[in-house]
Amino acid sequence: MPASPTATAPSKIGAWTRRLHALLTTALVLGVLASLTRLIADVILAVPTAKADYGFTGLWPSHANVSFDGALAQGVRAVDVMVEASLYDPARAPLLAALHLLTWLPNALVMLFPLFWLVRITSRGVAGDRALFSADTVRDLRRIGAILTLGSLAACALDFAAKTAAARMMTIDAYLVPGDVDWPLVAVLMGVGAFVVAEVIGRGLAMLDEIEGTI
């Protein structure tokens, strides 16, 4: 007698959850390794040298002459050009390294912590539905929502402050906002989504407790 669809559904769901768990774990490991690599680059940036291979990235000098000879098609003219530069000052190397750390490390943590909690959530999914739909999952989802909303805004503010300070030290008439504000807006929306999912699961658990209590 062939197996019914309901009999095969749990195994398919379990296999999908295991693949998702493996994918998220791989992403977390790669993210940690990438952060360690950037941390090493900042340590090198902190050492004053005459010939530096690393500089403070993401700065926008207000005065820069750029030639487009041979780079534009016939009839095309450059209306506005924004130059992004990596600058280095051996006299302020340790300070610049500390400021540069603030431009990427908070953003990296905003990504790594939610990945870590997602790995925990999917590990419960591998263990079973009762472990997945639990108060611990609701708690982790709320943590993800908090760090994506509040953490991303804080990271954006730190990035703004650090890049502005570095630009003021190394450029003339520095731009006030040498950074990108698109990422925190996306992260805030993702954080709100995590709060919504946590609320749905939390209410479902409360209803399940009421149902089981009446049986």
N, C-alpha and C positions, 0 to 999 in steps of 0.2 A: 504494500500500500504506500503510495507516495506521501512524502511528508507535506504537511500543510504549510502555507506561507507564514503563519504565526510561529511555527516551530523553528523555522530557519532565520527569522528576523533577529533574535537576540545575538546569534553568532555573527551576522553581518554587521550589526551595530557595534559589537565588540571589536571586530577587526578594523572597522573604520576609526574607532576611538584609539586603538593601539597605533595605527598609522599617524593619526593626528598628534598623539602624544610623542611619538618618535620625531616628527617634524618640528614640533615646538621645542623639544629638548635639544635637537641639533641647532636650531636658531639661537637658543639661549647660550649654548657653548660657543658658537661662532661669535655672538655678540660680546661675550666676556673676553674672548681672544682679541677681537678688534679693539675693545676698550683698553686692554693691556698694551697693545701695540701703540695706540695713541698716547697712552701714559708714558711709555718709554720715549716717544718723540718729544714730549714736553719736558722730560728730565734732561734730554740732550739740549733742548732749547734753553734750559736754565743755565747751562755752562757757557760762560763768555769765551768766544773764539773769534779769531780774526776772519776766518772763512767759514761761515755757518751754512749748513745744509738744510736747516729748518728755520722757519720764520713764523711770525704771528700772521695767521691766515685770515682771510675774509674781510680785509680792510679796503675801504673805497677812498683813495686819494681824490681830493676835489680838483687838483690840477695835474693833468696827465696828458702828454702829447702822444697820440697813437696814429701811426701811419697805416692807411688801408690800400696802399699802392699794390695793385695786382691781386687784391683780395675781393673786390666787389665787381659785379657784372656791369657791363656798359649801361650808362644812364642811371645807375643807383648811387645815391649819396647818403652818407651817414648823418642822420638828424640829431641823434643823441647817443653818447657812448658812456658806459659806466665801466670803469676799470677796477677789477678786484685784484688786490696785491697781497703778497706775503712779505712782510717787512721784518727786519731784524736790527736790533740795537745792542751791541755787546755791553754798553755801559748800563743798560737796564735789563739785562738778560734774565736774572731771577724773577724780577717783578713781572716782566712780560710773560714768562712761563706760567706764573701763578694766575695771571689774568686770562691767558689762553686756556688754562684748565677749566675756567668758569664758562667758557664759550661752548664746550662740548660735553663735559662730564655730567652736569645736571640733566641734559637731554638724554645721554646714554642711560643714566639711572632710571629716567622716566620710561625708557623702553625695556630695560632689563628686569625691573621689578615686576611689571605686569606679565612679562614672559615667564618669570619664575612662578608666579601665582597661577598662570594658565597651565603650566606643567603640572602643578599640584592638583588642579581641578581635573585635568584629563587623566591623571594617575588614579583618581577616585573613579572616573568613568570606566577605566580598565578593570577596577576591582568589582564594580557592579552599580546598578541603578540606585540602590539605597545609599551607597556611599557617595555617589555623584550628587543626588538631590538631597543635600544635607545642610545643616546650619553652617558648617565649615565652608562649603562652597559659596553660600550667601555672603559670609564674612570676607572671603577672598575676592569676590566680585566687587564688594563695596570698597575694598582696599584698592583694587584696580581703578575703579571710578574716581576715588579720591586722588590718587597719584597722577592720573591722566588729566584731571581738571586742574587741581591746585598745583601739582608738581610741574606741569607743562607751562603754566603761567609764570611760576617762579623761575623756571629755567630760562624762559624768554626774557624776563627782566634781568637776570644775571648776565645773559649773553649780550643784551643791549648795553648794560653798564660796563662790562669788561671791554667790549669792542670800542665803545665810545671813549673810555679812558685811554686805551692803547692808541687809538687814532689821534687823540689830542696830544699825546706825547710824541708821536712820530710823523704826523702830517700837518700841513698848514690848512686852516679853514676846514677842519674835519666835518664830515657829515654827522648829523645828530643820531641817525638811525642806521648804522651799518649792519643790518641784520634782516632776517626773514621772519615775517609774522604769520605766514600761512600754516606752518606746522602746529603752533599751539592751538589755532582755531580747530584744526582737524582733531587734535588730541582731546580737546574739550568735548567735542561732539562724541567721540568714542567713549570718553569717560561717562558722559550722560547715558549713553547706551548701556554701559556696564551697570550703572545704578538701576536702570529700568529692568534689566534681566534679573538683577539681584532681588528687586522688589517682587517681580512675578514669581520667582522661585520661592521667596520667603512666604508669600501669601499661599502658594500651593502647599507648602509644608504645613502651614497653620491649618488649612482646610483638611489635609490628610490626618493631622493629629485629632481634629474634631471628629472626623469620620471614624477613625479607629477607636476613639473614646466612646462612641455611641454603640459600637458593636459588642 
